[in-house]
Amino acid sequence: MSLFQTKAWQSAWWETWGNQKGFRLLREWDGQVSGLYESRYRFKGLLPVRSLQFVGTSYRELRTPRTEYNQFCPDNLSGQPLLRDMDEMLQADPWTEAVFNDLRTGSEELSALVTIAATHNWAFRITASDNGYAVSTSGSFDNYIASLGANSRLRLFNRRKILESLGSVRQENLWPSNSDEFFQHLNRFHVARWQKNCVTPTSLEFHKKFLSRVEAEGGKPLLSALYCDGNVVSVLYNVWFRGVVYNIQAGFDEDFHRKLSLGSLHLGYAIEEAFNAQDTHRLDLLAGQGKHEDYKSRFATDQYQFISIMLVKSVLFRALYWMRG
């Protein structure tokens, strides 16, 4: 399981967004697996659809923080018991379509879905795929830095000297006392870069619920603010859970210095801290790309892939979805 299957993440998401019209919880989370819910809507405003989805995801209706590493069954279940449990799960409630986002490519669960769909003659289609990246922090930071390309070393580590020449540099974890300030900075940087908010009153409610609850499951919120001469110039929204630091979101001042990529430098500090922490073996950069480049691939030691799939029972809806593309 990952951070996204914790009771903290799942319960905070459902409490924040589960009150949408047509949503109904079918299977609650248990701290190991993702919950399941039904979303009812009308296709083209006419034909009623019952859509089965993971708690934390919404295929059509909502934009929420991304929930990755979704899974149906506990990690210790495999083989025929896994296939049987998933088959029973998918037949427990009536549905028109089932949309399962961000499953690990190559996982037994994904293979089981292919088998189950073929057995019941359900349509199976891939709706999206995305690469994820991580840094293994079990070795030494010096060896990791030496393994990078010259430009990546500059961006992640070597240009620290330039930053430190511009003023007093320090980092501070703004959880829990200054979490509102942290999210204000995160949103400010995001608006400047993307011209849209990443933190709304609703999503802030979600984040604060999640962060306050994850500590009870052994998680450690790391709302890192990077200061230069007393000013916040970069923020990293990280959470440590079971030996992994998850890099959920980041933001930085793009106009601070033409030779510096503050986001990369700040990430470099976080990676170094992860290497130096005895209770940490991985920093997960998760899925997604940067604005101008796939910067995560430059710094990662490991790469993986998420697949999102749709199952469709009805012959009518198979034809309608095929015509729509």
C-alpha positions in Angstrom: 0.0 0.0 0.0 1.0 3.6 -0.4 0.2 6.9 1.3 -2.9 7.2 -0.8 -4.5 4.1 0.7 -4.2 5.4 4.3 -7.4 6.0 6.2 -6.2 9.6 6.4 -6.2 10.3 2.7 -9.3 8.2 1.8 -11.5 9.5 4.6 -10.5 13.2 4.0 -11.2 12.8 0.3 -14.6 11.3 0.8 -15.6 13.8 3.5 -14.6 16.6 1.2 -16.0 15.4 -2.1 -18.2 12.4 -1.4 -21.3 14.5 -0.9 -21.7 15.1 -4.6 -25.1 14.4 -6.1 -25.2 10.8 -7.4 -22.3 9.6 -5.3 -22.7 6.5 -3.0 -20.0 4.7 -1.0 -20.0 1.0 -1.8 -16.9 -0.2 0.0 -15.1 1.7 2.7 -11.3 2.0 2.9 -9.5 0.0 5.6 -6.0 1.6 5.7 -4.7 -0.9 3.2 -6.9 -0.7 0.0 -8.8 2.0 -1.8 -12.5 2.5 -1.2 -15.0 2.1 -4.0 -18.0 4.3 -4.8 -20.8 4.6 -7.4 -21.2 7.8 -9.4 -24.5 8.3 -11.2 -24.9 10.6 -14.1 -26.6 10.8 -17.5 -24.7 10.2 -20.7 -25.3 13.2 -23.0 -27.8 14.3 -20.4 -30.1 11.4 -21.4 -29.0 7.8 -20.7 -28.5 6.9 -17.0 -25.0 5.6 -16.2 -23.7 4.0 -13.0 -20.0 4.4 -12.8 -17.8 2.4 -10.4 -14.7 4.2 -9.2 -12.0 4.3 -6.5 -12.4 6.7 -3.7 -9.9 9.5 -4.4 -10.6 9.5 -8.2 -13.2 11.1 -10.4 -13.2 10.3 -14.1 -15.5 13.1 -15.3 -17.0 15.2 -12.6 -14.3 16.6 -10.3 -10.8 17.9 -10.3 -9.1 16.9 -7.0 -5.6 16.1 -5.8 -4.4 13.0 -7.7 -4.8 9.6 -5.9 -2.1 7.2 -7.1 -1.2 3.5 -6.5 -4.9 2.5 -6.4 -5.5 -1.1 -5.4 -8.4 -3.5 -4.7 -6.8 -6.0 -2.4 -4.2 -6.1 0.4 -0.5 -6.6 -0.6 -0.4 -10.2 0.8 -3.2 -11.4 -1.6 -2.2 -13.0 -4.9 -2.9 -15.7 -7.4 -6.3 -17.3 -7.5 -7.5 -15.8 -4.2 -6.8 -12.3 -5.6 -8.6 -13.1 -8.9 -11.6 -14.6 -7.0 -11.9 -11.6 -4.6 -11.7 -9.1 -7.4 -14.3 -11.0 -9.4 -16.7 -11.1 -6.5 -16.1 -7.4 -5.8 -16.9 -6.4 -9.4 -20.1 -8.5 -9.3 -21.3 -7.3 -5.9 -23.1 -4.2 -7.3 -24.7 -3.3 -10.6 -22.8 -0.8 -12.8 -22.6 0.4 -16.4 -19.0 1.3 -16.5 -16.1 0.8 -14.1 -13.2 3.3 -14.3 -10.1 2.5 -12.3 -7.4 5.2 -12.4 -3.7 4.9 -11.7 -3.1 1.1 -11.3 0.5 0.0 -11.5 1.5 -1.5 -14.8 2.6 -5.1 -14.5 0.6 -5.6 -11.3 -1.4 -8.8 -10.6 -4.5 -6.7 -10.2 -4.2 -5.2 -13.7 -3.7 -8.7 -15.1 -6.7 -9.9 -13.1 -8.9 -7.2 -14.6 -8.0 -8.3 -18.1 -8.9 -11.9 -17.2 -12.2 -10.9 -15.5 -13.2 -8.7 -18.4 -12.5 -11.5 -20.9 -14.4 -14.0 -18.8 -17.6 -11.9 -18.6 -17.2 -10.4 -22.1 -16.9 -6.9 -20.8 -15.2 -4.3 -22.9 -11.7 -3.3 -21.7 -10.1 -0.1 -22.7 -7.1 1.9 -21.5 -8.1 5.5 -20.8 -4.7 6.9 -19.8 -1.1 6.0 -19.0 1.4 8.1 -17.2 5.0 7.6 -16.0 6.1 8.0 -12.4 9.5 8.5 -11.0 11.4 7.9 -7.8 14.8 8.1 -6.2 16.2 5.2 -4.3 17.9 6.6 -1.2 19.4 3.5 0.2 23.0 4.2 -1.0 25.0 7.4 -0.5 24.0 10.9 -1.6 27.5 11.5 -3.1 27.3 8.5 -5.3 23.8 9.5 -6.4 24.9 13.0 -7.4 27.9 11.6 -9.2 25.6 9.4 -11.3 23.6 12.4 -12.7 24.3 14.2 -15.9 26.3 17.4 -15.7 23.3 19.7 -16.2 21.2 17.8 -13.6 24.0 18.0 -11.1 24.1 21.8 -11.6 20.4 22.2 -11.2 20.0 19.9 -8.2 23.2 20.5 -6.2 26.1 22.5 -7.6 24.3 25.8 -7.9 23.6 25.8 -4.2 26.7 28.1 -3.9 25.0 30.8 -6.0 21.9 30.6 -3.9 23.8 30.8 -0.6 25.8 33.8 -1.9 22.5 35.7 -2.2 21.6 35.7 1.5 21.0 33.5 4.5 19.4 30.2 3.3 17.4 27.9 5.6 14.6 25.4 5.5 11.6 25.1 7.8 8.8 22.6 8.1 5.7 24.7 8.4 3.5 21.8 9.8 1.6 22.2 11.9 1.9 25.7 13.2 2.0 27.6 9.8 0.2 25.3 7.4 -2.1 28.0 6.2 0.9 30.1 5.3 2.5 27.2 3.5 -0.5 26.6 1.3 -0.8 30.4 0.6 2.8 30.3 -0.8 2.1 27.1 -2.7 -0.9 28.6 -4.4 0.9 31.9 -5.1 3.7 30.2 -6.9 1.3 28.0 -8.8 -0.8 30.9 -10.0 2.3 32.7 -11.2 3.4 29.6 -13.2 0.1 28.1 -14.4 -2.3 31.1 -14.2 -4.7 29.0 -12.0 -5.2 28.1 -8.4 -4.0 24.8 -7.0 -5.4 25.5 -3.5 -9.0 26.4 -3.1 -11.0 26.6 0.2 -12.4 23.1 -0.5 -9.0 21.5 -1.3 -7.4 23.3 1.7 -10.0 21.6 3.9 -9.0 18.3 2.4 -5.3 18.8 2.8 -5.6 19.9 6.4 -7.8 17.0 7.3 -5.5 14.5 5.6 -2.3 15.9 7.2 -3.8 16.1 10.7 -5.0 12.4 10.4 -2.0 10.8 8.7 0.2 11.2 11.8 -2.0 8.7 13.7 -1.0 6.1 11.0 2.7 6.9 11.4 3.0 9.5 8.7 5.0 12.7 9.0 3.9 15.9 7.1 6.9 17.7 5.7 5.7 21.1 4.5 9.1 22.4 3.6 9.6 26.1 3.0 13.0 27.3 1.6 13.9 30.8 2.8 16.5 33.2 1.4 17.1 36.3 3.5 13.9 35.6 5.4 11.7 35.3 2.2 10.0 32.1 1.1 11.3 31.3 -2.4 10.2 27.7 -2.7 7.9 25.1 -1.1 7.7 21.4 -1.2 4.6 19.5 -0.1 6.1 16.2 1.1 4.8 13.5 3.4 6.9 10.6 4.9 5.1 7.3 5.2 6.5 3.8 5.8 10.0 4.7 4.7 9.0 6.7 1.6 8.9 10.5 1.1 6.0 11.3 -1.3 6.5 14.6 -3.2 2.9 15.6 -3.7 3.3 19.2 -4.9 5.9 22.0 -5.3 6.1 25.6 -6.1 8.8 28.2 -6.4 9.6 31.8 -7.4 10.4 31.6 -11.1 11.9 35.1 -11.3 14.2 34.8 -8.4 17.5 34.4 -10.3 18.1 33.6 -14.0 20.8 30.9 -13.3 18.8 29.1 -10.6 16.0 26.6 -10.8 14.8 27.0 -7.2 12.4 24.0 -7.5 15.3 21.7 -8.4 17.6 23.1 -5.8 14.9 22.7 -3.1 14.2 19.1 -4.3 18.0 18.5 -4.1 18.0 19.4 -0.4 15.0 17.1 0.2 16.7 14.2 -1.6 19.8 14.7 0.4 17.8 14.7 3.7 16.1 11.4 2.5 19.5 9.8 1.9 20.7 10.9 5.4 17.5 9.6 7.1 17.9 6.0 8.4 14.2 5.4 8.3 13.9 6.4 4.6 14.7 4.3 1.5 12.9 6.2 -1.3 11.7 9.6 -2.4 8.8 9.2 -4.7 8.3 12.0 -7.2 5.0 10.4 -8.4 3.5 10.9 -11.8 3.3 14.0 -13.9 5.6 16.2 -15.8 6.9 19.8 -15.5 5.7 22.8 -17.6 8.6 22.7 -20.1 10.2 19.3 -19.6 9.9 15.9 -18.0 12.3 17.1 -15.2 11.6 14.1 -12.9 13.2 11.7 -15.3 16.5 13.6 -15.0 16.7 13.0 -11.3 15.1 9.6 -10.9 16.8 6.3 -10.3 13.6 4.3 -10.8 10.7 4.7 -13.3 7.3 3.1 -13.2 4.0 3.4 -15.0 0.4 3.9 -14.1 -2.5 2.7 -16.3 -6.1 3.9 -16.1 -8.7 1.5 -17.5 -12.4 1.3 -18.2 -14.7 -1.7 -18.2 -18.0 -1.5 -19.9 -20.8 -4.1 -19.6 -23.5 -2.9 -21.9 -23.3 -3.5 -25.7 -25.1 -0.2 -26.2 -22.6 1.8 -24.2 -19.7 0.0 -25.8 -21.0 1.3 -29.2 -21.6 4.8 -27.8 -18.2 5.1 -26.3 -16.5 3.7 -29.4 -18.3 6.3 -31.6 -17.2 9.0 -29.2 -13.6 7.8 -29.3 
